[in-house]
């Protein structure tokens, strides 16, 4: 019995693995280019951090929306990235993983944005409701923070 090599793709596989090792990470939040706000001195990144973590000095309780949105999207993103990596290795093309990262980033971004209107956030305090008037949705006054949520691959 003898073994013969019909195709040798070791070089292509190694080149693909090297490219995959250089593929960046996905970050979801408020990127610097989307941080500015027209109606306030405080930018969206600072506002997001205050809401996510709370501010005891300002008597603002934590109202995490990033953690909730990311947790909700995690399983779907893992599937997308796994399929992209498998396709990249099968086809010797790291571009499949790059495309999968964009798809997973968009899924995570939309999941986080969805938390703002899904009803999952803790109801507003009576004192906050008085200040907001008719607006009763937590974290939404102008929609600027919600629309600033994005993803980047670095």
Secondary structure per residue as TSV (DSSP state, phi and psi in degrees):
chain	resnum	aa	ss	phi	psi
A	1	X	-	360.0	136.6
A	2	X	-	-130.9	156.5
A	3	X	-	-114.1	132.7
A	4	X	-	-127.0	145.6
A	5	X	-	-91.1	118.1
A	6	X	S	-84.2	-40.3
A	7	X	-	-141.2	139.6
A	8	X	-	-119.3	110.0
A	9	X	-	-114.3	21.8
A	10	X	H	-61.0	-44.9
A	11	X	H	-62.5	-44.7
A	12	X	H	-63.4	-41.5
A	13	X	H	-63.7	-45.1
A	14	X	H	-63.8	-40.9
A	15	X	H	-64.3	-40.3
A	16	X	H	-66.4	-42.9
A	17	X	H	-61.8	-39.1
A	18	X	H	-63.1	-42.2
A	19	X	H	-66.8	-40.7
A	20	X	H	-63.1	-34.9
A	21	X	H	-65.8	-22.2
A	22	X	H	-95.1	-5.8
A	23	X	-	-66.5	138.5
A	24	X	-	-75.9	-172.5
A	25	X	-	-106.6	158.6
A	26	X	E	-98.9	130.4
A	27	X	E	-121.6	132.2
A	28	X	E	-118.4	131.2
A	29	X	E	163.8	-139.1
A	30	X	-	-113.9	98.2
A	31	X	-	-67.1	154.0
A	32	X	G	-51.2	-40.4
A	33	X	G	-69.6	-12.1
A	34	X	G	-114.4	12.9
A	35	X	-	-81.1	-24.9
A	36	X	-	-70.6	152.7
A	37	X	-	-129.7	140.0
A	38	X	S	-76.3	-33.9
A	39	X	S	-97.5	7.8
A	40	X	-	-154.1	154.6
A	41	X	S	-76.1	-26.8
A	42	X	S	-80.2	133.6
A	43	X	-	-86.8	169.1
A	44	X	H	-64.2	-33.5
A	45	X	H	-64.6	-43.8
A	46	X	H	-65.5	-44.2
A	47	X	H	-61.0	-42.5
A	48	X	H	-61.5	-43.2
A	49	X	H	-63.9	-41.5
A	50	X	H	-62.4	-45.4
A	51	X	H	-68.7	-42.0
A	52	X	H	-64.7	-43.3
A	53	X	H	-102.9	-18.0
A	54	X	-	84.9	167.9
A	55	X	B	-143.0	95.8
A	56	X	G	-56.6	-36.9
A	57	X	G	-62.4	-36.1
A	58	X	G	-96.8	6.6
A	59	X	T	58.1	40.9
A	60	X	B	-108.7	116.9
A	61	X	-	-74.0	155.9
A	62	X	-	-60.5	139.7
A	63	X	-	-136.8	71.2
A	64	X	-	-64.4	126.8
A	65	X	S	-119.1	-32.5
A	66	X	H	-65.8	-48.9
A	67	X	H	-59.7	-43.1
A	68	X	H	-64.8	-48.5
A	69	X	H	-63.6	-42.0
A	70	X	H	-65.7	-43.4
A	71	X	H	-60.6	-40.4
A	72	X	H	-66.1	-32.5
A	73	X	H	-92.1	-10.2
A	74	X	H	-55.8	-50.3
A	75	X	H	-62.6	-42.4
A	76	X	H	-65.2	-40.3
A	77	X	H	-64.9	-39.6
A	78	X	H	-61.8	-42.3
A	79	X	H	-63.3	-44.5
A	80	X	H	-62.2	-46.4
A	81	X	H	-68.5	-38.0
A	82	X	H	-62.8	-43.9
A	83	X	H	-65.0	-39.8
A	84	X	H	-64.6	-41.3
A	85	X	H	-65.9	-42.4
A	86	X	H	-62.5	-43.4
A	87	X	H	-66.3	-37.4
A	88	X	H	-61.8	-43.3
A	89	X	H	-71.5	-38.2
A	90	X	H	-66.6	-38.0
A	91	X	H	-101.4	3.0
A	92	X	T	54.2	46.1
A	93	X	-	-144.9	105.8
A	94	X	T	-64.7	-16.3
A	95	X	H	-57.6	-28.7
A	96	X	H	-64.9	-36.9
A	97	X	H	-71.9	-37.4
A	98	X	H	-60.8	-44.1
A	99	X	H	-63.8	-39.5
A	100	X	H	-64.9	-36.7
A	101	X	H	-63.4	-41.1
A	102	X	H	-63.4	-41.8
A	103	X	H	-65.1	-44.9
A	104	X	H	-65.6	-39.6
A	105	X	H	-61.1	-41.3
A	106	X	H	-67.2	-39.9
A	107	X	H	-61.6	-46.1
A	108	X	H	-66.2	-43.5
A	109	X	H	-57.1	-48.7
A	110	X	H	-67.1	-33.0
A	111	X	H	-65.0	-45.1
A	112	X	H	-63.9	-45.1
A	113	X	H	-60.6	-35.0
A	114	X	H	-66.4	-26.8
A	115	X	H	-61.2	-31.7
A	116	X	T	-61.0	-31.5
A	117	X	T	-118.1	4.7
A	118	X	S	-82.3	-11.8
A	119	X	S	85.6	7.0
A	120	X	-	-81.5	-19.3
A	121	X	S	-77.9	146.7
A	122	X	-	-57.9	140.5
A	123	X	-	-61.2	153.0
A	124	X	-	-72.0	148.9
A	125	X	-	-68.5	154.8
A	126	X	H	-56.3	-40.6
A	127	X	H	-63.2	-36.9
A	128	X	H	-70.9	-39.9
A	129	X	H	-60.2	-38.3
A	130	X	H	-63.3	-39.5
A	131	X	H	-70.5	-36.4
A	132	X	H	-82.6	-17.3
A	133	X	T	72.0	-122.3
A	134	X	T	-77.6	-17.0
A	135	X	-	-79.8	112.7
A	136	X	-	-111.9	-1.6
A	137	X	S	-81.7	122.7
A	138	X	T	-59.4	140.2
A	139	X	T	71.6	0.5
A	140	X	-	-120.4	113.3
A	141	X	S	-115.1	-58.1
A	142	X	S	-106.5	-19.0
A	143	X	S	90.2	-3.7
A	144	X	H	-62.5	-43.2
A	145	X	H	-64.4	-46.9
A	146	X	H	-58.5	-47.2
A	147	X	H	-74.0	-15.4
A	148	X	H	-79.5	-13.9
A	149	X	-	-67.8	126.2
A	150	X	E	-149.3	-175.3
A	151	X	E	-132.9	154.2
A	152	X	E	-137.9	151.2
A	153	X	E	-111.3	120.2
A	154	X	-	-126.0	360.0
